[in-house]
Amino acid sequence: MDDKREQLLKLLKREQKKFLPLTPAQERLWRMEQGCKGRPVYIIPGAIRFRGELNLVAFRRSLDYLVERQEVLRITFTVVQQQVLQVLTSMKAALTVLDLESFPPSQRQSLSQNYLVQELETPFDLSCGPLFRTLLLRLSSHDWIVLFNLHNIIVDGWSMGIFYEELSQVYDAFCKGLPAPLSPLGLRYQDFVRELTSEFKGTRLAEATAYWRRTFQNLPDLTLPPVRNRDLNNSHNGGSLDVRIDRTQTIALQTFAQSQRVTLFMVLLAVFSICLHRYFQVEKLVIATPTANRDRSDLEGLMGLLVNVLVLPIDLRGNPTYRTILSRIRAVTVQAYAHPQVPFNQLLPDLPFPEPDARNPLAHFLLAYHGFSLKPLAFPNLEMESLKYPIKTSRYELGLHLWENTKTHLSSTSAEHGGLSGTFFYGSARFDSVMVEQIISKFQQVLQQMIAQPDACLSEK
């Protein structure tokens, strides 16, 4: 397969377009995208409300600049001789501007929500692109809503932090008539892809494949309770509910984690696992978690899908104490993070849940802890507020995303600095909002119990 790919790439070099192989993370997203039946499940949107004087010319120019600077924003995909490749193209930013000021003020909010939903439900064409779209709604001369919508196959959560930071800096400069203040990137996206694919073969590929094959083969046979009236055509339907961990409790969790010689993520993973154990009455679990894969300085400012998803087998057998659970999770997590690249295509026969109606072939559950902080954002003459947008899909049966609340985080103004904000995403074929609210309540209870009684056994509620 590697020889065939190299021969194909040599032939394609004669073309004017730049063809690149897929990274292991993109191979995973590509395959899962094929099972979505045209629904936009694997997207990363972000909605902001600007109040003030928005310079539309500078805003459009800033988007064009970033599309030119960050090569991944100009990527499309093609299939050549049964080989999926990504294509580096030339294009401008896809910006749609709609003026709603002519409508009565009482209608503008509902209209804006309708347009946001319409954009979020419009699928991406991976072969034609663009895979980055921006919708700008003008409610009045001093009231704007912008929705950035990107396909997950080209970016990850870290990339969105880069995007917001660079957009704010470039927009600020362009409004002042200055050139873009950004330093050249330390590494181009195409060079990163070639470097990764050239390194991740031979012995390194064999070692990673062997490790994850052993992991997958030793995973528990977790069969969740059957779902009545499951509609496979709408198997990605879902919803979301928010969760908050206040500053005082977050500090207590961090202190507790240090005392147990684990990370805050490991504590949160233990709590999440215990909640799932008590809800489903199972002692062995499979939980997925993303890893940033940005351990080099030249990757910190590069947009792209660098993140990979690791699979963590959680063992809660033997009625262990909370302290023992943390010890087990630490060992499993350290091993998984030592093998951050999952060669997805080589492992297709070994995936934990390869059945056609599986929401995700890697795991039923996901925990993502986004511990990075964004730098200050400065849009001149504008006040910013992050907007909630309707979530109608879910990639996992149940997933929990948690973020640190910082003064620089692009979140609602009500978020408490120093705490954690999170969202539970659930598949509506198995869960509803009432059930997830019960899980959130249980999550909060277990947090307190673990800190107060680390030597209590799992069965002691």
N, C-alpha and C positions, 0 to 999 in steps of 0.2 A: 504493500500500500504506500509506504514512504517513497519507494523508487518511482512508482507511478505518479505520485504527486509531484516529485521533483521534475520528472520529464514533462509533465503538463505545464508546470510553471515556466520552464525554459521556453516552451513553444509560445506561451502567452506573453513573454517578454518582448516579442516582436511587435505586439500590438501597442497602440498609443496609450491605451488605458493601463492603469497599474492594478494588477491582480495580486491578491494576497490570500494565503491560506487562512482558514478559520482557527482561532485559538481553541483550546479545550473548553473554555467557558462558552464560547460562541457555538461550538458544536452541540452542547447541551441545550442552549436556548433555541437553536435552529430546529432540533428534533421536537422539542416541546411545542414550539410555535405551530408545527404541522398538525398537532392534535387539537388546536383551538378552533378549527372550522371557521376561520375568518374573524373570530372575535378578538378585540384588542385587549388581551389579558396581560401580556408582558410589556407594559409601558411604565415610564417613570414621569408622571406629570408634576407640575408645580404651579400653583395659582397665587398671584399677588394682587393686592389692591393698592394702587398709587393714588394719593390725594395731593394735588398740587399741579404745577405746570409741567407737563411732560413734553419734552422736545422730541417730536415724532421723527424729525430728520436725523437727529443724533441717535435715537433709539434704533432706527432701521439700519443706520450706518454701523452701529455697534454690533448688531447681530451679524451683518455681512462680514465684519472684521473677524468675529469669532469663528464663523463657518470657514473662513479662509485659514485662520490660525490653527484651529483644532481639526486635523484631517478627518477624524472619525465622524464629524458632523456631515461629511460629504460622502459617506460610504453607502454603497448598495450591495446587493448580493446576486449571484448568478450561479447556474449549474452548468458545468462544462464536462462532458464525458462522465456523467454521474458523480462529479466532484463539485462540492459546494465551495465557492470562492467569494471573497469580498472584493469589491471593485472601488478603487479610489477615483472619484469623479470630480468635475468642476461644477459648482452650482452656487447660487445665492441663497440667502436665508429665506425660508418659506414663511412670510409674515402676512397674515390676513387681518385687516383693520375694519371693524364694523362700528358705525356711528349710531348710537341709540338715543341721542339727545332729543331727537324730534318726537320721541314717544313721551307720554305723560310720566312724571316721576314715579307714580305708583306702579307702573308697568315695567320700568327699567330693570328692577332687581330680578323679577321672574323671567324676563327675556334673557338677561345675562346668564341666569342659571340654565335656561334651555340651550343657549349657545355653548356653554361649557360642556353640558351633557352630550350634545351633538358632536363636539370635537372629540371628547373622550371615547365615544362609541364608534368613531370612524376608524376603521382598520388601516394599518400601514401596509404599503406594498413594498416588500423587501427587495424586489427586483428592480423597481423603478425609482423608489424614493420619492421625496426626501423622507428620512427617518427622524427628522427634527422639525417640528412645526410650532409656530407661535400664533396665538389668537389674541388680538388686542381689541378690547371693547371700550369705546368712548361713551361714558354715561353723561359726562358734561366736560367742560373745558378744564375742570379741576378734579375730575373723578374718573379713574381708569381701572380696568381689570385686565390683567394679562395672564394667559395660560400658556406655559411652556410644556410641550408634549414631546417626549422622546421615546423611541423604542429601546427596550432594555438590552437588545443585542448589540447596541453601540455604546452604551454608557452604564455606569453603576452609580450608587449613591454618592460616593466620593467625588465622582465627576460632576455631579450637580453642585457640590460645594465649590469646585473650581469654576464652574460656569457662572454662578451668581457673583463670585468674587471678581472674576475678570470682567463680566458685564458691567458691574458697578464702576470699576476703575476706568474702563474705556468710555463708558457713557459720560462720566464726569469730565474726562479730558475733552471729548468731542463737544460737549456743551460749552466749554471754555475756549474752543478754537485751538486746542493743543493736539499734538500727535498722541497716539496710543502709548501709554507709559509702560507697557508690559515688556519684560525682558524676553529674548528668544527662548523657546522651549529647549530643555536639555536633551530631549530625545523626540524624534518624530514618531507618530503612531505607526507608520509603515515599518520603521526600523525596529520598533518594539515587537511587532508581530513577527517579523523575520527572525529577530534574535530569539524570541521565545520558541518558535517552531523549529529553529535549527538546533537549539539546545535541548529541547524536550523530545529526544529520540534516542535510539540506541539503548545504552545501559540505563540512563536516567528514566526513559519511558518504560523500560522493562521493570525497573524497581517500583515505580509508581503504580503500574498496572498490577503487579504482584501484590503490593500492599492493599490496594483498594479491592482487589478480587478476594483476598482473604477476609477483609472486613465485611464485604457484602455477603460472602458465603456463610459467615458466622453470625449474621444478624438474626434476631428473633423472628419467628413467624407471627407477626402481629396482624391478626385479622380483626378489623374493627367490626362492631355490630352492623348488621346489614341495614341499608337505608331503604325505606319504603318509597316506591314510585320514583326511583331515581331516573331522571331524564338524561340520557347520555349526551343528547344534543346540547344540553345546557349544564353540563357537569362542572363548568367553571363559575356558575352563578355564586354570588357571595355578598357579604356585607362587612361592616366594620363598626367597632366601638372603641372609644378612647379610654385610656387609663392614665392616672397620674400617681407618681410617687413624690411626696413633698421633699423639701430640702433637708429637713431634720431626719427623716427616715433614710434618705439617700446617704447622708453622712454616716448614719449608724451602719448601713450596709457596707460602705467602704471601709469603715473601721473594723467591722466584723470580718470582711474578706482578708484584710491585712493580718488579722490575728490568726486566721486559718491558713495563711500562706497560699491564698488563691486570689484570682482576679474577681472584680465585680461581675464580669460576664459569667464566670463559673457559678457564683452564688445565684444569679438570676436564672441560669440554666437549671440548677438544682431545684429551685422553687417551681419553675415551669414544669419540670419533669414530675415533681410530686403532685402538682395539680392534675396533670394528665393521668397519673397513676390512680389517684382517688376518683377521678371521673370515669375512667374506662375500666378500672379494676384489673390492670395488667401490671406485671412486675418488670417487663423488659420493653423498652421503647426505642424508637429510631427518630432522632431529631436532626434536622438539617440546620446549618448555620453558615452564613457567608464569611469569607475572609478577604481582606482588602488586597493582599498581594502587592503592597507598595512599600517595600522595605528598602528602597533605594531613593536617593534624593532626586534623581533625574526622572522619577516616575510621579513625584508628588504633584506636579502641575499638568500632567498629561491626562486628557479626557479619553475614556475608553472603557470597555468592559474588562477591567483587570480582575475584578472580584471573581472568586470561585466559590462553589457551594460544597462544604464538607458534610459528611454524614457521621453522626455521633451515636454509637450504640450506648444506651443508658441501662444499667443493671441495678434494679432495686430489690433484688431477691434477698431473702433472709431477714426481713424486718430490720434493716440497718438504721443506725442513728443518723441524724442530719450530718454530723461530722464525718461519718463513714461515707455517706453519699457524696459529700464534697471531695473526699479523697479519691473516690472512684472516678468522679467527673474530671478531676484534675489530670489523672493518668490518661484517660481517654482523649481529652482535649489536646494535651501535649503531643500525643502520638499523631493525631489527625493534622495538627498544624505543622508537623514536620514533613507532611506530604501535601502541600497546598494545591498542587495541580492534579485534577482528576481527569484522566484520559477517557472522556465519556464514550467516544465511539468504540474504543477497544473493549469497553466493559458492558456494552448493551445486553449481552446474554446474562450478565450477572447482577443486573439492577434489582434492588429490593422489591419494587412494585411495578413490574413491566406490563401488567395487564392493560388492555386498551382503555378501560374506563377509569384508570387511576388518574387522580388529579395531578400527581407529580410522581415520576418513576423513582425518585430518590428517597422520599420520605413523606409521611402523612403530615408531619408537623415541622415548624420552623421557628427558630428564635434568632433574631438579628439585633445585636447591640451596636449602635452607631456612636462610638465614643469620641469621634473627632469633633473639633470645634471649628466653626467658620470665622474668618476674620471680619472685622467691621465692614458693613456695606454702606456706601455713601452715594445716594442718588440725589444730586442737587435739586433743591426746591420741591422735594417729594417726601411725603411720609408713607411708610410701607406697612402693610398688614398681610400676613399669610392668610389665605382663604381655604376653607374646607371645600372639597369637591366630592360629589357622590361617588362612592365605591360600590360597584355592582358585580365585581368579579373577585375570585380568590384563587391563588396559585396552589395553596395547600388546604387540607381539611381545616387546620387551625394554625395561624401564624401570629407571632408577636414581634413587633418592631418597637425598640426603645431608643430614645435620643436623650442626650444631655441638654438641659436647658441652660443656655448661656446668653449673655447680653448681645452676642453677635449672631445667635441662631435665628434663622428666618422663620420665626414661629409667631403665634398670636401674642398680643401684648399681655394676655392674662397668664401666660406661662411663668411659673416661679423660677427665678434665677437660682441655679444650684440644684434643682430637683431633676427628675426624669419625666419625660412625656412619652407615651406609648400608644400604640394602636393594635388591637386584636383584629385580624382579618380572618373571616370564617367562611367556609363553604356552606351555602344555605341548604344543600341537600342533606346535611347532617346536623347543622346547628341553626338556631334562630337567636334573636337578640336576647331573649330571656335566658336561654341556656348559657350564652356567653357572659351575661351579667353575673350569673352564678359563679362562673369560672373566675371572673375578675375579683369577686368577693373572696373566693377561696385563695386566690393569688395573694391578696393583701394579708389574709390571715396567716398563710404559711410564711410570708416574709417576717412577720412579727414573731412567730413561733420559733423560727430558725435562729434568730438573733437571741431571743430570751432563753431558749432551751436547746442548745446545740447537741446535747447528749440524749435528747428524747428520741425514742424510736419512731419509725415511720408510722406504725399502727396507732401511736398515741396522738390523737387529734385534739 
